[in-house]
Amino acid sequence: MSSHPHDPTMQLEVSEFAEVLRQRGLHAALEYLNNRTPHRYTGIFRFDGATLRNEALFDRYNPTLQKGGDAPMEATYCSLVGQQQQPLEINDASTDVRVKGIVETPVVSYCGVLIRDAQGQPYGTLCHYDMQRCQERSTDVPLLEAAARLFYAYLGAATT
């Protein structure tokens, strides 16, 4: 479970995030999260059999881009988040024994959390990632977990 969900700072960040999502939408909410990390990309991905579908993406160097490409599931760290149903943080994939030789991807740094559907089943992931090494701020995992729940509710409302 997330660390310190009752931390007043954490509650403020979650409510700020929820307000951005409600008032300015999905892309602005991804940008809000991306501004808190050294990673270039922040995205929402959906599990679809052997394919990982990009639902929304924020690219720090190309802020007008709203969606990225899909990827084969086995070439993603998101697949590991789905299998383990736990957050996954990788500062440098070339030296991380947990993923070395398991996933073949150009992504070097990754921080992702599981998004669950209304029934609690794995839907996809919310993640930060980069092709360069990044030092993650692990304090962001509780915010990402809270954001993942809000994103699913938002996405569910958008498709109905």
ZAMITI-560694 format. One record per atom (N, C-alpha, C): residue number from 1; atom name; z, x, y. Coordinates in steps of 0.2 Angstrom, whole numbers, always signed. Layout:
BEGIN
(site NUM,CA,(Z,X,Y));
...
// end
This chain:
BEGIN
(site 1,N,(+0,+4,-6));
(site 1,CA,(+0,+0,+0));
(site 1,C,(+0,+4,+6));
(site 2,N,(-2,+2,+12));
(site 2,CA,(-2,+6,+18));
(site 2,C,(+5,+8,+20));
(site 3,N,(+5,+14,+23));
(site 3,CA,(+11,+16,+26));
(site 3,C,(+13,+13,+33));
(site 4,N,(+19,+11,+34));
(site 4,CA,(+21,+9,+40));
(site 4,C,(+17,+3,+43));
(site 5,N,(+16,-3,+39));
(site 5,CA,(+13,-8,+42));
(site 5,C,(+16,-12,+48));
(site 6,N,(+23,-10,+48));
(site 6,CA,(+27,-13,+53));
(site 6,C,(+28,-9,+59));
(site 7,N,(+25,-3,+59));
(site 7,CA,(+25,+2,+65));
(site 7,C,(+22,-2,+71));
(site 8,N,(+26,-2,+76));
(site 8,CA,(+23,-6,+82));
(site 8,C,(+16,-3,+85));
(site 9,N,(+15,+4,+85));
(site 9,CA,(+9,+7,+87));
(site 9,C,(+4,+4,+82));
(site 10,N,(+5,+4,+76));
(site 10,CA,(+0,+2,+71));
(site 10,C,(-2,-6,+72));
(site 11,N,(+3,-10,+74));
(site 11,CA,(+2,-17,+75));
(site 11,C,(-2,-18,+81));
(site 12,N,(-1,-14,+86));
(site 12,CA,(-5,-14,+92));
(site 12,C,(-12,-12,+91));
(site 13,N,(-13,-7,+87));
(site 13,CA,(-20,-5,+85));
(site 13,C,(-24,-10,+82));
(site 14,N,(-20,-13,+77));
(site 14,CA,(-23,-18,+73));
(site 14,C,(-25,-24,+77));
(site 15,N,(-21,-26,+82));
(site 15,CA,(-22,-32,+86));
(site 15,C,(-28,-30,+91));
(site 16,N,(-28,-24,+94));
(site 16,CA,(-33,-22,+98));
(site 16,C,(-40,-22,+94));
(site 17,N,(-40,-19,+88));
(site 17,CA,(-46,-20,+84));
(site 17,C,(-48,-27,+83));
(site 18,N,(-44,-31,+81));
(site 18,CA,(-45,-38,+80));
(site 18,C,(-48,-41,+86));
(site 19,N,(-46,-40,+92));
(site 19,CA,(-48,-42,+98));
(site 19,C,(-56,-40,+99));
(site 20,N,(-57,-34,+98));
(site 20,CA,(-64,-31,+99));
(site 20,C,(-69,-34,+94));
(site 21,N,(-66,-35,+88));
(site 21,CA,(-71,-38,+83));
(site 21,C,(-72,-46,+85));
(site 22,N,(-67,-49,+87));
(site 22,CA,(-68,-56,+89));
(site 22,C,(-72,-57,+95));
(site 23,N,(-71,-53,+100));
(site 23,CA,(-75,-54,+107));
(site 23,C,(-81,-50,+107));
(site 24,N,(-82,-44,+104));
(site 24,CA,(-88,-40,+105));
(site 24,C,(-92,-39,+98));
(site 25,N,(-89,-42,+93));
(site 25,CA,(-93,-41,+86));
(site 25,C,(-92,-35,+82));
(site 26,N,(-96,-36,+77));
(site 26,CA,(-96,-31,+71));
(site 26,C,(-97,-23,+74));
(site 27,N,(-103,-22,+77));
(site 27,CA,(-105,-16,+79));
(site 27,C,(-99,-13,+84));
(site 28,N,(-97,-16,+89));
(site 28,CA,(-92,-14,+93));
(site 28,C,(-85,-12,+90));
(site 29,N,(-84,-16,+84));
(site 29,CA,(-78,-15,+81));
(site 29,C,(-78,-8,+77));
(site 30,N,(-84,-7,+74));
(site 30,CA,(-86,-1,+70));
(site 30,C,(-85,+5,+75));
(site 31,N,(-88,+4,+81));
(site 31,CA,(-87,+9,+86));
(site 31,C,(-80,+11,+88));
(site 32,N,(-76,+6,+89));
(site 32,CA,(-69,+6,+90));
(site 32,C,(-66,+11,+85));
(site 33,N,(-67,+10,+79));
(site 33,CA,(-64,+14,+73));
(site 33,C,(-67,+21,+74));
(site 34,N,(-73,+21,+75));
(site 34,CA,(-77,+28,+75));
(site 34,C,(-74,+32,+81));
(site 35,N,(-72,+29,+86));
(site 35,CA,(-69,+33,+92));
(site 35,C,(-63,+36,+90));
(site 36,N,(-60,+35,+84));
(site 36,CA,(-53,+37,+82));
(site 36,C,(-54,+43,+77));
(site 37,N,(-60,+45,+75));
(site 37,CA,(-61,+49,+70));
(site 37,C,(-66,+55,+72));
(site 38,N,(-66,+61,+69));
(site 38,CA,(-71,+66,+70));
(site 38,C,(-77,+64,+67));
(site 39,N,(-78,+60,+62));
(site 39,CA,(-84,+58,+58));
(site 39,C,(-89,+55,+62));
(site 40,N,(-95,+57,+61));
(site 40,CA,(-101,+54,+64));
(site 40,C,(-102,+47,+63));
(site 41,N,(-101,+45,+57));
(site 41,CA,(-103,+38,+55));
(site 41,C,(-97,+34,+53));
(site 42,N,(-97,+27,+54));
(site 42,CA,(-92,+23,+52));
(site 42,C,(-96,+16,+49));
(site 43,N,(-95,+14,+43));
(site 43,CA,(-99,+9,+41));
(site 43,C,(-96,+4,+36));
(site 44,N,(-99,-1,+35));
(site 44,CA,(-97,-6,+30));
(site 44,C,(-102,-7,+25));
(site 45,N,(-100,-6,+18));
(site 45,CA,(-105,-6,+13));
(site 45,C,(-103,-11,+8));
(site 46,N,(-108,-14,+4));
(site 46,CA,(-106,-19,+0));
(site 46,C,(-109,-17,-7));
(site 47,N,(-105,-18,-12));
(site 47,CA,(-107,-16,-19));
(site 47,C,(-112,-21,-22));
(site 48,N,(-117,-19,-24));
(site 48,CA,(-123,-24,-27));
(site 48,C,(-125,-20,-33));
(site 49,N,(-122,-21,-39));
(site 49,CA,(-124,-18,-45));
(site 49,C,(-125,-10,-44));
(site 50,N,(-131,-8,-46));
(site 50,CA,(-132,+0,-45));
(site 50,C,(-133,+2,-38));
(site 51,N,(-133,-3,-33));
(site 51,CA,(-135,-1,-27));
(site 51,C,(-129,-2,-22));
(site 52,N,(-128,+3,-17));
(site 52,CA,(-123,+2,-12));
(site 52,C,(-127,-1,-6));
(site 53,N,(-126,-7,-3));
(site 53,CA,(-129,-9,+2));
(site 53,C,(-126,-8,+9));
(site 54,N,(-129,-6,+14));
(site 54,CA,(-126,-5,+20));
(site 54,C,(-126,-11,+24));
(site 55,N,(-121,-14,+26));
(site 55,CA,(-120,-20,+30));
(site 55,C,(-120,-19,+37));
(site 56,N,(-117,-14,+39));
(site 56,CA,(-117,-12,+46));
(site 56,C,(-115,-5,+47));
(site 57,N,(-117,-2,+52));
(site 57,CA,(-116,+5,+53));
(site 57,C,(-116,+7,+60));
(site 58,N,(-111,+12,+62));
(site 58,CA,(-111,+15,+69));
(site 58,C,(-112,+22,+68));
(site 59,N,(-117,+25,+72));
(site 59,CA,(-118,+32,+72));
(site 59,C,(-117,+35,+79));
(site 60,N,(-112,+39,+79));
(site 60,CA,(-110,+42,+85));
(site 60,C,(-116,+45,+89));
(site 61,N,(-121,+48,+86));
(site 61,CA,(-126,+51,+90));
(site 61,C,(-132,+46,+91));
(site 62,N,(-132,+40,+88));
(site 62,CA,(-137,+36,+89));
(site 62,C,(-134,+29,+89));
(site 63,N,(-130,+27,+95));
(site 63,CA,(-126,+21,+95));
(site 63,C,(-130,+15,+95));
(site 64,N,(-137,+15,+96));
(site 64,CA,(-140,+9,+96));
(site 64,C,(-142,+7,+88));
(site 65,N,(-142,+11,+84));
(site 65,CA,(-143,+10,+77));
(site 65,C,(-137,+5,+74));
(site 66,N,(-139,+0,+71));
(site 66,CA,(-134,-5,+69));
(site 66,C,(-133,-6,+61));
(site 67,N,(-138,-3,+58));
(site 67,CA,(-138,-3,+50));
(site 67,C,(-141,+3,+48));
(site 68,N,(-139,+6,+42));
(site 68,CA,(-141,+12,+39));
(site 68,C,(-145,+10,+32));
(site 69,N,(-147,+14,+28));
(site 69,CA,(-150,+13,+22));
(site 69,C,(-145,+12,+17));
(site 70,N,(-148,+9,+11));
(site 70,CA,(-144,+8,+5));
(site 70,C,(-144,+14,+1));
(site 71,N,(-140,+15,-4));
(site 71,CA,(-140,+21,-8));
(site 71,C,(-138,+19,-15));
(site 72,N,(-141,+23,-20));
(site 72,CA,(-139,+22,-27));
(site 72,C,(-131,+23,-28));
(site 73,N,(-128,+18,-31));
(site 73,CA,(-121,+18,-32));
(site 73,C,(-118,+25,-34));
(site 74,N,(-121,+28,-39));
(site 74,CA,(-118,+34,-42));
(site 74,C,(-119,+40,-37));
(site 75,N,(-122,+40,-31));
(site 75,CA,(-123,+45,-27));
(site 75,C,(-118,+44,-21));
(site 76,N,(-113,+40,-22));
(site 76,CA,(-109,+38,-16));
(site 76,C,(-101,+39,-18));
(site 77,N,(-97,+41,-13));
(site 77,CA,(-90,+41,-13));
(site 77,C,(-87,+34,-13));
(site 78,N,(-91,+29,-10));
(site 78,CA,(-89,+22,-10));
(site 78,C,(-88,+20,-18));
(site 79,N,(-92,+22,-22));
(site 79,CA,(-92,+20,-29));
(site 79,C,(-85,+22,-32));
(site 80,N,(-82,+28,-30));
(site 80,CA,(-76,+30,-32));
(site 80,C,(-70,+26,-30));
(site 81,N,(-71,+24,-23));
(site 81,CA,(-66,+19,-20));
(site 81,C,(-66,+13,-24));
(site 82,N,(-72,+10,-26));
(site 82,CA,(-72,+4,-30));
(site 82,C,(-69,+5,-37));
(site 83,N,(-71,+10,-40));
(site 83,CA,(-68,+11,-47));
(site 83,C,(-60,+12,-47));
(site 84,N,(-58,+16,-42));
(site 84,CA,(-51,+17,-42));
(site 84,C,(-47,+12,-38));
(site 85,N,(-50,+8,-34));
(site 85,CA,(-47,+3,-30));
(site 85,C,(-42,+6,-26));
(site 86,N,(-43,+12,-23));
(site 86,CA,(-38,+16,-19));
(site 86,C,(-42,+19,-13));
(site 87,N,(-39,+20,-7));
(site 87,CA,(-42,+24,-2));
(site 87,C,(-44,+31,-5));
(site 88,N,(-49,+34,-2));
(site 88,CA,(-51,+40,-4));
(site 88,C,(-53,+44,+2));
(site 89,N,(-50,+50,+3));
(site 89,CA,(-51,+55,+9));
(site 89,C,(-53,+62,+6));
(site 90,N,(-59,+64,+9));
(site 90,CA,(-61,+70,+7));
(site 90,C,(-63,+74,+13));
(site 91,N,(-59,+80,+14));
(site 91,CA,(-61,+84,+20));
(site 91,C,(-67,+88,+19));
(site 92,N,(-68,+91,+13));
(site 92,CA,(-74,+95,+11));
(site 92,C,(-75,+94,+4));
(site 93,N,(-81,+91,+3));
(site 93,CA,(-83,+89,-4));
(site 93,C,(-85,+95,-8));
(site 94,N,(-87,+101,-5));
(site 94,CA,(-89,+107,-8));
(site 94,C,(-83,+110,-11));
(site 95,N,(-77,+109,-9));
(site 95,CA,(-71,+112,-12));
(site 95,C,(-66,+107,-15));
(site 96,N,(-67,+101,-15));
(site 96,CA,(-63,+96,-17));
(site 96,C,(-64,+95,-25));
(site 97,N,(-59,+97,-29));
(site 97,CA,(-60,+97,-36));
(site 97,C,(-61,+89,-39));
(site 98,N,(-58,+84,-35));
(site 98,CA,(-59,+77,-37));
(site 98,C,(-66,+75,-38));
(site 99,N,(-70,+78,-33));
(site 99,CA,(-77,+75,-33));
(site 99,C,(-82,+80,-34));
(site 100,N,(-81,+86,-35));
(site 100,CA,(-86,+91,-36));
(site 100,C,(-89,+90,-42));
(site 101,N,(-96,+90,-42));
(site 101,CA,(-100,+89,-48));
(site 101,C,(-100,+82,-51));
(site 102,N,(-96,+77,-48));
(site 102,CA,(-96,+70,-50));
(site 102,C,(-101,+66,-46));
(site 103,N,(-101,+67,-39));
(site 103,CA,(-105,+63,-35));
(site 103,C,(-110,+68,-31));
(site 104,N,(-117,+67,-32));
(site 104,CA,(-122,+71,-29));
(site 104,C,(-124,+68,-22));
(site 105,N,(-121,+70,-17));
(site 105,CA,(-123,+67,-10));
(site 105,C,(-123,+72,-5));
(site 106,N,(-126,+72,+1));
(site 106,CA,(-126,+76,+6));
(site 106,C,(-119,+75,+10));
(site 107,N,(-116,+70,+9));
(site 107,CA,(-110,+69,+13));
(site 107,C,(-104,+74,+11));
(site 108,N,(-101,+77,+16));
(site 108,CA,(-96,+82,+15));
(site 108,C,(-89,+80,+16));
(site 109,N,(-89,+76,+22));
(site 109,CA,(-82,+73,+23));
(site 109,C,(-82,+65,+23));
(site 110,N,(-77,+62,+20));
(site 110,CA,(-77,+55,+19));
(site 110,C,(-70,+52,+19));
(site 111,N,(-69,+46,+22));
(site 111,CA,(-63,+43,+22));
(site 111,C,(-65,+36,+21));
(site 112,N,(-63,+32,+15));
(site 112,CA,(-65,+26,+14));
(site 112,C,(-59,+21,+11));
(site 113,N,(-59,+15,+12));
(site 113,CA,(-55,+10,+9));
(site 113,C,(-59,+4,+6));
(site 114,N,(-56,+1,+2));
(site 114,CA,(-59,-5,-2));
(site 114,C,(-58,-11,+3));
(site 115,N,(-64,-15,+3));
(site 115,CA,(-64,-21,+6));
(site 115,C,(-64,-26,+0));
(site 116,N,(-59,-31,+0));
(site 116,CA,(-59,-36,-6));
(site 116,C,(-61,-43,-3));
(site 117,N,(-64,-46,-8));
(site 117,CA,(-66,-53,-6));
(site 117,C,(-60,-58,-6));
(site 118,N,(-62,-64,-4));
(site 118,CA,(-57,-69,-4));
(site 118,C,(-53,-70,-10));
(site 119,N,(-56,-68,-16));
(site 119,CA,(-52,-69,-22));
(site 119,C,(-49,-62,-24));
(site 120,N,(-49,-57,-20));
(site 120,CA,(-46,-51,-21));
(site 120,C,(-50,-46,-25));
(site 121,N,(-56,-48,-26));
(site 121,CA,(-61,-44,-30));
(site 121,C,(-64,-38,-26));
(site 122,N,(-66,-32,-28));
(site 122,CA,(-69,-28,-24));
(site 122,C,(-76,-30,-21));
(site 123,N,(-77,-30,-15));
(site 123,CA,(-83,-32,-11));
(site 123,C,(-87,-26,-9));
(site 124,N,(-83,-21,-7));
(site 124,CA,(-87,-15,-4));
(site 124,C,(-82,-10,-1));
(site 125,N,(-84,-6,+4));
(site 125,CA,(-80,-2,+7));
(site 125,C,(-81,-1,+15));
(site 126,N,(-76,+1,+18));
(site 126,CA,(-76,+2,+25));
(site 126,C,(-75,+10,+25));
(site 127,N,(-79,+14,+28));
(site 127,CA,(-78,+21,+28));
(site 127,C,(-81,+25,+34));
(site 128,N,(-78,+31,+35));
(site 128,CA,(-80,+36,+40));
(site 128,C,(-83,+41,+35));
(site 129,N,(-89,+44,+37));
(site 129,CA,(-92,+50,+34));
(site 129,C,(-96,+54,+38));
(site 130,N,(-97,+60,+36));
(site 130,CA,(-101,+65,+40));
(site 130,C,(-104,+70,+35));
(site 131,N,(-110,+73,+37));
(site 131,CA,(-113,+78,+33));
(site 131,C,(-110,+85,+35));
(site 132,N,(-105,+85,+40));
(site 132,CA,(-102,+91,+41));
(site 132,C,(-94,+90,+39));
(site 133,N,(-91,+96,+39));
(site 133,CA,(-84,+96,+37));
(site 133,C,(-80,+93,+43));
(site 134,N,(-75,+88,+41));
(site 134,CA,(-71,+85,+46));
(site 134,C,(-64,+85,+44));
(site 135,N,(-59,+86,+49));
(site 135,CA,(-52,+85,+47));
(site 135,C,(-50,+78,+48));
(site 136,N,(-49,+74,+43));
(site 136,CA,(-47,+67,+44));
(site 136,C,(-40,+66,+47));
(site 137,N,(-39,+61,+51));
(site 137,CA,(-32,+59,+53));
(site 137,C,(-30,+54,+48));
(site 138,N,(-26,+56,+43));
(site 138,CA,(-24,+51,+38));
(site 138,C,(-20,+45,+41));
(site 139,N,(-17,+46,+47));
(site 139,CA,(-14,+40,+50));
(site 139,C,(-19,+34,+51));
(site 140,N,(-25,+35,+50));
(site 140,CA,(-30,+30,+51));
(site 140,C,(-31,+26,+45));
(site 141,N,(-29,+28,+39));
(site 141,CA,(-30,+24,+33));
(site 141,C,(-26,+17,+34));
(site 142,N,(-20,+16,+36));
(site 142,CA,(-17,+10,+37));
(site 142,C,(-22,+5,+41));
(site 143,N,(-24,+8,+47));
(site 143,CA,(-29,+4,+51));
(site 143,C,(-35,+2,+48));
(site 144,N,(-38,+7,+44));
(site 144,CA,(-44,+5,+40));
(site 144,C,(-43,+0,+35));
(site 145,N,(-37,+0,+32));
(site 145,CA,(-35,-5,+27));
(site 145,C,(-35,-12,+31));
(site 146,N,(-31,-12,+36));
(site 146,CA,(-31,-19,+40));
(site 146,C,(-38,-21,+42));
(site 147,N,(-42,-16,+45));
(site 147,CA,(-48,-18,+47));
(site 147,C,(-53,-21,+42));
(site 148,N,(-52,-18,+36));
(site 148,CA,(-56,-20,+30));
(site 148,C,(-55,-27,+29));
(site 149,N,(-48,-30,+29));
(site 149,CA,(-47,-37,+28));
(site 149,C,(-50,-41,+33));
(site 150,N,(-50,-39,+40));
(site 150,CA,(-52,-43,+45));
(site 150,C,(-60,-43,+45));
(site 151,N,(-63,-37,+43));
(site 151,CA,(-70,-37,+42));
(site 151,C,(-73,-42,+37));
(site 152,N,(-69,-42,+31));
(site 152,CA,(-71,-47,+26));
(site 152,C,(-71,-54,+29));
(site 153,N,(-66,-56,+32));
(site 153,CA,(-65,-63,+35));
(site 153,C,(-71,-64,+40));
(site 154,N,(-72,-59,+44));
(site 154,CA,(-78,-60,+49));
(site 154,C,(-84,-60,+45));
(site 155,N,(-86,-56,+40));
(site 155,CA,(-92,-57,+37));
(site 155,C,(-93,-63,+33));
(site 156,N,(-87,-65,+30));
(site 156,CA,(-87,-72,+26));
(site 156,C,(-89,-78,+31));
(site 157,N,(-86,-77,+37));
(site 157,CA,(-87,-83,+42));
(site 157,C,(-94,-82,+45));
(site 158,N,(-97,-76,+45));
(site 158,CA,(-104,-75,+48));
(site 158,C,(-109,-78,+43));
(site 159,N,(-108,-78,+36));
(site 159,CA,(-113,-80,+31));
(site 159,C,(-112,-88,+30));
(site 160,N,(-107,-91,+32));
(site 160,CA,(-106,-98,+30));
(site 160,C,(-109,-103,+36));
// end
